[in-house]
Amino acid sequence: MTVNLIELESGDAPIATVIVLHGLGADGNDFVPVCRRLDLDAVGPVRFVLPDAPERPVTRNGGYIMRAWFDLYAPGAGQEAEADVRASQALVDRLLAPHRRPHVVGDVNIHEVCERVRSVILAEFPRDLHIERDFDVSIPEFRGDREQLIQATLNIVHNAAQALAERRAAGDACITFKSRFARQVIFNKQWYRLALELHVIDNGPGVPDAIKDRIFYPLVSGREGGTGLGLTLAQTFVQQHHGVIECDSLPGRTDFKILIPLP
């Protein structure tokens, strides 16, 4: 199930997510005022995700087409309604996925993370994709969740590899890992003396203009059949390391930059 949604954040780097499924005939906009009035300061910054149900004929309302998560009263609706309910459940599960795994902290070498991702991607695209490394090997280890950072980087690189379909067919598809120190930087409204700067650069067609401002939102995808959750997960995992992801994209060069504070 692919739906439109609204995403609100009560502050920077949310630590909790609230997903609101609206009632029959409503949509996500109906709950925006409610979310803005909630006082959750005791919890901390919160992300509200307000998806719209798909439009479908609703038997109870005379077959009128409206937003509904399922239609319990359609003729022979038993199995069909169950499928609709399960599709809605799957949507919520996908939106909650990044928040269910425990945060496991240990020493992380960002170049080992990149090498792990490189091996996974080249196993999937063994002949038509070149991956270059431009590492500053003096970057130290830092405390973090290695598996989360592998998944975040893998999601970015996998998106890039899929976007490079035409370049792969032409034989000149390339993705570059580039690591550098960032000094005296401000992100998430905080100043850091030192940070890791990891770039994932590809020579693909670029991010479509229509979704450039929304690429990190759940269920937004520039690829037919895409789930639109890969970059959302990546952003969530990087935020759990007090970092940010930025994207600079033009035709022929897309650069995803990850910034994570260093000790």
N, C-alpha and C positions, 0 to 999 in steps of 0.2 A: 504494500500500500504506500503510495506517494501522495503527500498532502502539502498544502501551504501551511505556514505557521508564523506566529509572532514570537519573538524572543525578547525578553526584558531582563535587565540586570539591575539590582539595587545598589551595586557597588563594583569596584574592580576585583578581579580574580575571585569569582563566586566559589563558595565552599559547599553549597547545597543547591539542588535543583528541585523545583516544584513543577510537575506536569499537570495541566488542567484540561480535562476533556469536557467540552461544553455539552449542553442539553440539546434536545431535538429542535431543529430549526434555527439554532443560534450559530455563532462562530466564535473564533478566538478573541475577536475584538470586544465581545461582550464582557470579558473578564479583565480587560486591561485596567479599568478604574479600580476594580477590586484588588488586583495585585499591587497597584500603586498605593493603596490605602493601608495595606497590611504592615504592621509594625513588627518586623523580624530582626531588629537590631541585636537582640540577645543571641540570635543564631549566627549572625554575620552576613556578609554579602550573599545574595541568593539570585539564582537564575530562574526565571519563570518561562516555561515553554508552553505555548498556547496553540496547539494544532487545530486546523479546521477538519471536520469530518467530510468525507466525500458526499457529493450530491447524489441522491437516489430517490426513486418513487417510494413514498411511505403509505402503505396500505391503510393504516388507521386514519390517515388524513385524505382519504379518497384518491390515493395514487399521486398526490401532489408531490412534485420534485423539490426536495429540500435537503439540507445537511443532516445526516443521520449516520450514526456508527453502525447500525444494523436495522433490519425491518422484521420484527418478530411476528407480524400479523400477515405477511404475504402468504398466498396459497402454497402449501407444501413447504413452509419456511423453516421447518426443523433443521435440516442439514445446512441449508443456505444461510440461515441466521447464525448457526454455530460457526460457519466459516467466516462470516463477517466479524463475529465477536473475537475469534482467534486472530484475525488479521489486525484488529484494533489492539489486542494484547501484544502481538508481535511488534507493532509500532512502538508501544510504550517500552517494551523490553529493549528495543534498539536505542531509544532515547536515554534509557537509564544505564546502558551497558558500561559507560566509562566510570560510573560512580559506584559500582558494585565490587570491584576488585580491591583488596587491601593494598595500602601503600607500603611497599617493602623497600626499605632504605639500606643502601650499601655504597661501597666505593664504585664510581663509574668512570670508565675511560671512554670518552666520546668517540675516539677513533675505533675502538673495538665495537662500539655500537654501529658505526658506519660500515665496518667490515662485515658484521653479521647481516646487516640489511643488504649490502652489496651481493653477498653470496645467495641470499634468498631470491633477489630480483633476477640475478643472472641464471639461476636455476629455472625460472619461469620464462625468461627471454634469453636463451643461451647463444643465439647466432646473430641477432640483428640489433643489439644494443651495446653501446660502449659506455662504461662508467669510469670516469677519471677521479683521482684523488689529489687534492691540493691541501695538504695538512700542515699545520704548525704543530710539530710534535712536542713542543715545549709546553703545550697546554696541560695543566695538571689534572689529576683525577679530582672528582668532587663527590659529595654525598648526594645520592639520588636513587630513584627506582630504575634499575637498568632495563627491566622488561617493559616498563611504560615508555621509556625513551626509545627503545628499539621499535615498539609498536607505533609511536608517533612518527618517527623518521620513516619507517616502512610505509605508512599510509601516504606520506607526502611523495616518496619516491615511486610508489606503485601508481599513484595518480599520474605522475609525470610520465612513467613508462607507457601507460595506456594512452595518454594524450599524444604520444610520439608515434602513433600508428603509421602516419604517412612517411615520417622520417625513417622509421624502421623498414618500411617497404623500399625506400630509396637507398638504404644502407648507410645513412649518416646520422642516425639517432645517437644523441650523447647526453648523459647526465653527469654533472660534476659535483662532488663533495668538496667543500672549501671550509676550513676551520681557521679562525683567527681570534686573537684577543680583542675585546672591545674595552676601551679605557674611558673612565669618566663619563658614564652613560646614564641616562634617565629613561626608565620605562616603568609602567605600572605606578606612575607618580612617585617613584623613589629614585634616589641617586645611588649608583653603584660605582665603586672604585674600579672594579674589574668584572668582566663578564665573558662568558663563552659566546662566540658568534659563529654559528654553523649555517652555511648556505647549501641549499640544494638547487642547482641551476640546470635547466634543460633548454634545448633548442627547438622546442615545439611551437605550436601555433599561438600560444598564449591563452590566458583565461578570457572567456567571452565577456565582452563589456557588460552584457545584461546581468551578469552575476558577480562581477568583480567586488562589489561592496558587500556581498552576502556569502562568499565562499566558505566561511567558517560557521555559517548557520546550519543547524540540522536539516537534512532532507533537501539541501540545495546541491544539485549536481549538473555539471556541464556535459555529462556523458549519458547517452541513451542507455537506460537500464541501470544506471548508477544509484546507489543507496543514498548518497549525499551525507554520509556519516563519517567518512574517512578523515576529513580535515577537522570535523567537529571533535572527534576523538583525539586527534593530534593536538589540537588547541587545549583541550581539557587536561591532557597529560602534561603538557608543557607548563600550563598554569599551575599545576600541582607542584611544580618545581620553582614557582615564583617567577616564571619566565613568560615570554611572549613570542608569538609567531607573526611575522609580517610578510607581505607578498608584493613584489614589484613585477609586473608582467606587461610585456609588449610582444607582438608577433616575432617569433624567432628567439625570444629569451624570456624565460620566467624564472624568477629568483625567490624562493621561499627562505626567509632568514629566521633562525631560531636564536633567541637571546636568553641565556640562563646565568644568574649571578654566580660568580666564583668567590671562594673565600679569600 
